[in-house]
Amino acid sequence: MLDLIQAVKRPIESKSERHLAGLKQMLISMEVFKKLQHPLTNEDISFLCKIVKYQYAPKGTKILKAGHKNDKLFYIMRGKVLLSLPNGEKICQDKHTGKGRLTAD
């Protein structure tokens, strides 16, 4: 997984073929892309590999807020995610398994 993190952190011009292959594998393993009516083309995947960015979020960091515009797709590489409503009700607490998806604790 460390190699994949390094691949995401690199600017596109310094990503090796091995890095791009790892990123492509990560993207095609994501459930959101598997469920598309039309599968991603190689061109789509290459474009996504170029724009993917690494963002570290320490424990307790809010990365999304209800009602705010969001144009990002998050892939949790490691750690836990807590989803809660504005009233504080917890609706989902998942732990990343390292296999491109989340599973409930």
N, C-alpha and C positions, 0 to 999 in steps of 0.2 A: 504494500500500500504506500510505503514511503516514496517509491519510485513514481507512483501516480501523482502524489502530492507535488513532487518536484516537477513533473510534467505540466501540471496545471499552473504552477507558479511562474514558469518560464514564458518570456515573450514568444510569440509565434515564430519569429525568425530564428530563435535558438532551440526550438523543439526538434529533436531528432525523429527519424522514422519510427524508432522504438517508442518514444514518448507519444507520438501521434497514434500509433497502433493501440497503446494502452488507453488513451483517451477515447478512441473510437469504440473500444470494447466496453468502457464504462458507459458511454452514451447509449449504445444499443442494448445494454442490460437494464436500462431504466424502464420501469413499468409504463410510465407515461408515454414513451415512444413505442413500446410494444403494442399498445392499444390503439394506435392511430389507424384510421380507415385505410390510409395509403402509407405504406412503410417509408421510412426515411431513405432517400437516395444517397449514394456515395457523396454526391455534391453537398447535400444537406449536412451530412455527418462531418465532412471536411470543413464546412462553414462554421458549424458549432464548435469544432476543435479549435478554431482560430479565435473565437470570441469568449470561450470559457475562461473564467477568472477564479482565482483562489481567494477565499475570504475566511479568516480565522475569527471565531466568535467565542470569547471566554464564557465559562459557565455563568448563567444568569442573564446573558445578553439577549435583548429583544431584537429579533431580526425582521419581524413583520408586525404590523399593527392593524387591527380591524378598521376598515373604512379608508385606509390609505391606499393610493394607487401603487401597484407593484408591477414591475416589468421584468422580474427575475424569476428564475427557476433554481431552487436550491437542491443540491445533491449532498446529502450528509455523508461524509466519508467516514466519520468516526464520532461517537458520542451519542447523546440522548437529545430528544426533541420533546418539548411539552407544548401542546396546543391548548389554549384556553380562550374562553369568551371574554368580552369586556367586563362582564359581571363577576369574573374570577372563576367561573365553572370550568373545570378541566375536562376537555373532551377527548384527549388522546395523549398518552405518554409512551413514546416508542424509543427503542434502542436500535441503533444501526448494527446490522450483522456483518457488514463488510462485503456483502454480496449484491449491492446495488438496490437494496430495498429495505424497508423498515418492517420490523415485526414487533408486536405488542409484548411488553414485559409480562 
